Amino acid sequence: MKKIIKAIGLCLGVIVLAAAAFILYLFVTDYRPQDEEEVVLEGSGSRAIAPGDALSVLTFNIGYGGLDADTDFFMDGGSAVLATSKEKVESNISGVGDILTRENTDVVFLQEVDLDSKRSWNVNEAELLAGRLSDRSMAYGVNYRCRYIPYPWPMMGKVEGGLVTYNALAAENTAVRKALPGSFSWPVSMCQLKRCLLVERVPLEGTEQELVLVNLHLEAYDSDGGGKKAQTKVLYELLQREYEKGNYVIAGGDFNQTFDTVPEDLYPLKFTDHFMPGRIDTSVLGEGWTFANDVSAPTSRLLNEPYDPDSENTQYYMLDGFILSPNVTLTAVKTLDEGFAYTDHNPVRVDVVLDTQND
């Protein structure tokens, strides 16, 4: 009996030591970004722009090429952890590329773009899409970097992904990764996203002003909504600060929240156990700011089951859109209904005009 107890104790000791060693490994390799980090653009855009000019921007959360219409997701009440195959990821990214080339907007904001992740079969999605958008610069802002995520089953493993902006405009050759407040405490935070804003600047011809482009993906799975609110506050402060300098500002992406200008009964909440979208107070920035979205089609769906538009379990959301400073005039906004073919989001496009000082 003593030998059995000793063997059990030894096994438990080995397990505890292995767990401690793994936690130490995660701690040592944990991604700890600075408040602001420089991002060097790859390639370059060539279109010069000035006040009075029109331009177009598209935002699209591409779900790392693994969240297409045939898929659910464990964090939303489904079961899938990894994309079904490398070929499926590449097919989804090809479909995304088709949409981007069809729309041919001046600027593209993408979220959930993987560069080297087990969940997406280590496909470098940014590189694949850059090949379809070769006349644009590319900026990458990492927001998910972990050497090994030890859950659920099968384990998610290594993740490297984030925000990508493709820009046909003649931008500065560096962008800025602006860190956002975290929503999780240690040690859970080591395996969570380190969310950020990806800020790019385009000098405006004949002026000292800039067009400031902000690509964003705000908190999703904070239990009390506090993370969403804290990150939105930082976003608002940045937008206001840039506008007060005389700059033009376009921010777009996946807010994981709905603008309060959208009726609450448009897409009633059926399920709140796994994901609960917030509501964005659009009055905070003051008069003149435009919160642009198009409610003719939902921008996102819950991944509780594969997509079936006729299922009573299908949950839609309005999470994606744009914020425009008062000196940017909205001429059109459209949610492109792609039927969630390649990801759990639909892209949103805006067409705008930069006002002249006399407007």
Buried (B, 14 or more C-beta within 10 A) or exposed (E): EEEEEEEEEEEEEEEEEEEEEEBEEBEEEBBEBEEEBEBEBBBBBEBEBBBBBEBBBBBBBBBBBBBBBEBBBBBBBBEBBBBEEEEBBBBBBBBBBEBBEEBEBBBBBBBBBBBBBBBBBBBBBBEBBBEBBEEBBBBBBBBBBBBBBBEEEEBBBBBBBBBBBBBBBBBEEEBBBBBBEBBBEEEEBBBBBBBBBBBBBBBBEEBEBBBBBBBBBBBBBBEEBEBBBBBBEBBBEBBBEBBEEEBBBBBBBBBBBBBBBBEEEEBEBEEEEBBBBBEBEBEEBEEEBBBBBBBEBBBBBBBBBBBEEEEEEBBBBBBBBBBBBBBBBBEEBBBBEBEBBBBBBBBBBBBBBBBEEEE
